[in-house]
Amino acid sequence: MRTYILPTTDWAVLLPIILRDAKAGDMLEVHTREMWDLTTQMATDAGRTDLVIRLRDRTAAVVEEQY
């Protein structure tokens, strides 16, 4: 399994390539709600129901790492 990290919508230009090349079970990790919405929509449109799309709140992770 591979993980593709697409933090914000600035990275959306890579989605068509990733959706084409990703293997079943690969994970797409996004860091904003807008990018999650865009990624899930594009994956659905491409028929890629075999990918894992995870929304990860990087702000919370940074706060946790500071303690």
Summary of the structure (lengths in Angstrom):
residues: 67
radius of gyration: 12.4
end to end distance: 31.0
largest distance: 41.7
contacts: 168
relative contact order: 0.22
helix: 51%
strand: 18%
